[in-house]
Amino acid sequence: MEDHLQKFMFSAAPVRGEIVSLHNTWREVLTRRQYPAPVRDILGEMMAACALLSANLKFDGTLIMQIFGDGPIKMLVVQCSSSLAMRATAKFSTELEVEAAKGTQIPFAELLNASGHGRCVITLDPQDRRPGHEPYQGIVPLNGEAGPLQSMAEVLEHYMRHSEQLDTRLWLAANEDRAVGMLLQKLPGDGGIVPHAGEHDADTWERVCVLGSTLSQEELLKEDPQTLFKRLFWQENVQHFAPASAHFACSCSREKVGSMLKMLGREEVDSVLDEHGHIEIHCEYCNQRYEFDPVDVVQLFSANDVTVGITPAASQRH
């Protein structure tokens, strides 16, 4: 099953859309870390949404989506580059694992916004960002005008409406096999209308949103994107663009870990060695393990060669 994102534009009005389906990319995340079903499904929905939002970036760089929760789920992070290279991770309480094992159904708001202090942060980090220039960052609470938001789709629709001033609708779903989503977005003014498309149709936005609302999560997970598109928009005049492929990629390396240890300083690093006999760092995204023994540390602070001591993630127990 291919992992790809398909962009399209409605010819009669400034409305664009995207459909994404992640299988291998999502499975790469799940083979590296095991998550309780409630965490897994929300993280998968977030991963599909991150791909959808990053597809509209106007620069080479990375979109970082973070949810900081004040419930059993403490943090969710997804990163997606402009080439759709993706990675994701989550932190959650041990109590949630117990409840999930019992099959307890916990509402979205209780998982992430139990006390009303959860927030969503989206960061846009251009690859060519100049030193001293901070990346763009938008922050919104996990509360809407009517109270706590009830799904990942609602959170990101709320973000796009208040941070980007764009009317956006999202449909998201995930399970142990796939993370999928569809985005519809109303563009400002007349931007995006296909030339010579005919008269402007003021009802297009409302109509396609109603059509999208007929989608269930079960249907999103069951059907391939082409089937969904044909079922929903077969009567619409739509321009399709070349699909883009997504893939899993982690940017961690032994060199980066070594640089981090150097920033801590020799005294701090030696204190960890005295206590544990070695230093072990796990990447939160890919579960790669980097180990530094006393000899490695001596070499680290006296040379640039830090290429030994890596344990491949595939050979680890999770």
C-alpha positions in Angstrom: 0.0 0.0 0.0 1.5 3.3 -1.1 1.9 6.3 1.1 0.9 9.4 -0.8 -0.8 12.7 -0.6 -3.1 13.9 -3.4 -3.8 17.7 -3.8 -6.8 19.0 -5.8 -8.6 22.3 -6.5 -12.2 22.9 -7.2 -12.5 24.8 -10.5 -15.6 26.8 -9.7 -14.5 28.5 -6.5 -11.3 29.2 -4.4 -11.5 25.9 -2.5 -8.6 23.4 -2.3 -8.4 19.9 -0.9 -6.0 17.1 0.0 -6.3 13.4 0.8 -3.5 11.5 2.5 -3.1 7.9 3.3 -0.1 6.6 5.4 0.6 2.9 5.9 4.3 2.2 5.7 5.2 5.6 7.3 2.8 5.0 10.1 3.9 1.4 10.6 7.5 2.6 10.9 6.5 4.7 13.9 4.6 1.9 15.6 7.3 -0.7 15.1 9.7 1.5 17.1 7.4 2.3 20.0 4.3 0.7 21.4 1.4 2.9 22.3 -1.9 2.2 24.1 -4.8 2.4 21.6 -6.1 5.8 22.6 -2.6 7.3 22.3 -1.9 5.5 19.0 -5.1 6.6 17.3 -4.7 10.3 18.3 -1.0 10.3 17.3 -1.9 8.7 14.0 -4.6 11.3 13.3 -2.1 14.0 14.2 0.4 12.5 11.8 -2.1 12.5 8.9 -3.0 16.1 9.7 0.6 17.2 9.9 1.2 15.8 6.4 -1.9 17.6 5.1 -0.9 21.0 6.6 2.8 20.7 5.6 1.8 20.1 2.0 0.9 23.8 1.7 4.2 25.1 3.0 5.7 27.8 0.7 9.3 27.0 1.8 11.7 24.2 2.3 11.6 23.3 5.9 9.8 21.5 8.7 6.3 21.8 10.2 6.3 20.7 13.9 3.0 20.0 15.5 2.9 19.6 19.3 0.1 19.0 21.7 0.9 19.6 25.4 -1.8 17.9 27.4 -2.8 18.1 31.0 -4.5 14.8 31.1 -3.2 11.2 30.8 -1.5 12.1 27.5 1.2 14.6 28.4 2.7 15.4 25.0 2.3 14.5 21.3 4.8 15.6 18.7 4.8 15.1 14.9 7.4 16.5 12.5 7.0 16.7 8.7 9.3 18.2 6.2 8.3 19.8 2.9 9.4 16.6 1.3 6.9 14.6 3.5 9.7 13.0 5.6 7.9 12.3 8.9 8.5 11.2 12.5 6.3 11.2 15.6 6.4 10.5 19.4 4.2 10.7 22.5 4.5 10.7 26.2 1.7 9.5 28.5 1.0 8.3 32.1 1.4 4.7 33.1 -2.2 4.8 34.4 -3.4 5.3 30.9 -1.7 2.0 29.9 -3.7 0.2 32.6 -7.0 1.8 31.6 -6.4 1.1 27.9 -5.6 -2.5 28.7 -9.0 -2.8 30.4 -10.7 -1.4 27.2 -11.8 1.8 29.0 -13.1 4.4 26.6 -11.8 7.8 27.5 -13.0 10.9 25.6 -10.5 13.0 23.7 -10.9 16.1 26.0 -10.2 14.0 29.1 -7.1 12.5 27.6 -5.6 15.8 26.6 -7.4 18.7 28.3 -8.7 17.3 31.6 -8.1 20.6 33.5 -8.6 22.9 30.6 -5.0 23.9 30.2 -4.0 21.8 27.1 -2.6 23.6 24.1 -1.6 23.1 20.5 1.6 24.5 19.2 2.5 24.6 15.5 6.0 25.7 14.5 7.2 26.5 10.9 10.9 26.2 10.7 12.5 27.1 7.3 15.6 25.2 6.3 17.4 28.4 5.4 16.4 30.3 8.5 19.1 32.9 9.3 20.9 32.7 12.7 19.1 34.7 15.3 15.8 34.5 13.5 13.2 32.6 15.4 10.8 30.2 13.5 7.2 31.2 13.2 5.1 29.7 16.0 1.3 29.7 16.6 -0.3 28.6 19.9 -4.0 27.9 20.6 -5.7 26.4 23.6 -7.6 23.1 23.4 -10.8 25.0 24.1 -13.1 26.5 21.7 -16.0 29.0 22.0 -18.3 26.2 23.2 -15.8 24.6 25.6 -13.2 21.8 25.3 -12.5 20.6 21.8 -13.6 17.0 21.2 -11.3 15.7 18.5 -7.9 16.3 16.8 -9.8 17.6 13.7 -11.6 20.2 15.9 -8.3 21.2 17.4 -6.7 21.9 14.1 -9.7 23.5 12.5 -9.7 25.8 15.6 -6.0 26.5 15.1 -6.4 27.4 11.4 -9.4 29.6 12.0 -7.8 31.6 14.8 -4.1 31.5 13.9 -4.2 31.5 10.1 -7.7 33.0 9.5 -8.5 30.2 7.0 -11.8 28.3 7.0 -10.6 24.7 7.1 -12.3 21.3 7.6 -10.5 18.1 8.5 -11.6 14.5 8.6 -9.0 12.2 10.3 -8.8 8.5 11.4 -6.1 6.1 12.5 -5.7 2.5 13.7 -2.9 0.0 14.0 -2.5 -0.2 10.2 -3.3 3.2 8.7 -3.4 7.0 9.4 -5.6 8.8 6.9 -7.1 12.2 6.5 -8.8 14.7 4.2 -8.6 18.5 4.2 -10.8 21.1 2.6 -9.8 24.7 2.8 -11.5 27.9 1.6 -8.9 30.3 0.2 -9.3 34.1 0.6 -10.6 36.1 -2.2 -10.5 34.6 -5.7 -7.1 33.0 -5.3 -6.8 29.4 -6.5 -9.6 29.5 -9.1 -8.6 27.6 -12.2 -8.4 30.0 -15.2 -11.4 29.8 -17.6 -13.3 27.7 -15.2 -16.5 29.5 -15.8 -18.7 31.4 -13.3 -17.8 31.6 -9.6 -20.0 29.2 -7.6 -20.5 30.8 -4.2 -22.1 27.6 -2.8 -19.1 25.3 -3.5 -17.5 25.6 -0.1 -20.7 24.8 1.8 -21.6 22.0 -0.6 -18.2 20.2 -0.5 -18.1 20.5 3.3 -21.5 18.8 3.5 -20.3 16.1 1.2 -17.2 15.6 3.4 -19.3 15.4 6.5 -20.9 12.2 5.2 -17.5 10.4 5.7 -17.2 8.2 8.7 -13.9 7.2 10.4 -14.6 3.6 9.4 -15.0 4.5 5.8 -11.8 6.6 5.8 -9.9 3.6 7.1 -11.5 1.0 4.8 -11.5 2.7 1.4 -8.5 3.9 -0.7 -8.3 7.6 -1.3 -9.3 7.3 -5.0 -12.5 5.5 -4.1 -13.3 8.1 -1.4 -12.7 11.0 -3.8 -14.9 9.6 -6.5 -17.7 8.9 -4.1 -17.7 12.4 -2.6 -16.9 14.7 -5.5 -17.8 12.8 -8.7 -20.1 15.7 -9.8 -17.6 18.4 -9.1 -15.2 19.9 -11.7 -11.8 19.3 -10.0 -8.2 19.8 -11.0 -5.8 17.2 -9.6 -2.1 17.7 -9.0 0.8 15.2 -9.0 0.7 13.1 -5.8 3.5 13.3 -3.3 5.0 10.4 -1.5 5.5 10.3 2.3 8.1 8.4 4.2 9.5 7.9 7.7 12.8 9.6 8.5 14.6 10.4 11.8 17.3 13.1 11.9 19.0 11.8 15.0 22.7 10.7 14.8 25.6 9.9 17.1 27.2 13.1 16.1 24.2 15.1 17.3 24.1 13.2 20.6 27.8 13.8 21.0 27.3 17.5 20.4 24.6 17.6 23.0 26.9 15.9 25.6 29.6 18.4 24.8 27.2 21.2 25.5 26.5 19.7 28.9 30.2 19.9 29.7 32.9 17.5 30.8 32.1 17.8 34.5 28.4 16.9 34.0 29.1 14.0 31.7 31.8 12.6 34.0 29.3 12.7 36.9 26.9 10.5 34.9 29.7 8.1 34.1 30.7 7.9 37.8 27.1 7.0 38.7 26.2 4.6 35.9 29.5 3.6 34.3 28.2 4.6 30.9 25.9 7.1 29.2 22.9 5.8 27.3 20.6 8.0 25.2 17.5 6.9 23.4 16.0 8.8 20.5 12.3 9.6 21.4 11.3 9.3 17.8 13.0 6.2 16.4 14.1 4.4 19.6 17.7 4.3 18.4 20.1 3.8 21.4 23.4 5.6 21.6 25.9 4.5 24.2 29.0 6.2 25.4 31.5 4.5 27.7 34.4 6.2 29.5 36.7 5.7 26.5 34.1 7.2 24.1 33.8 10.2 26.4 37.5 10.8 26.4 37.5 10.7 22.6 34.4 12.9 22.4 36.1 15.7 24.3 39.4 15.3 22.5 38.4 14.5 18.9 35.5 14.7 16.4 35.1 10.9 15.8 32.0 9.7 17.5 30.9 7.0 15.0 31.1 3.9 17.2 28.8 2.6 19.9 25.4 2.7 18.0 22.9 0.0 18.6 20.5 -0.3 15.6 16.8 0.3 16.6 15.7 -2.9 14.8 17.8 -5.1 17.1 16.3 -3.6 20.3 13.5 -4.8 22.5 10.6 -2.3 22.7 
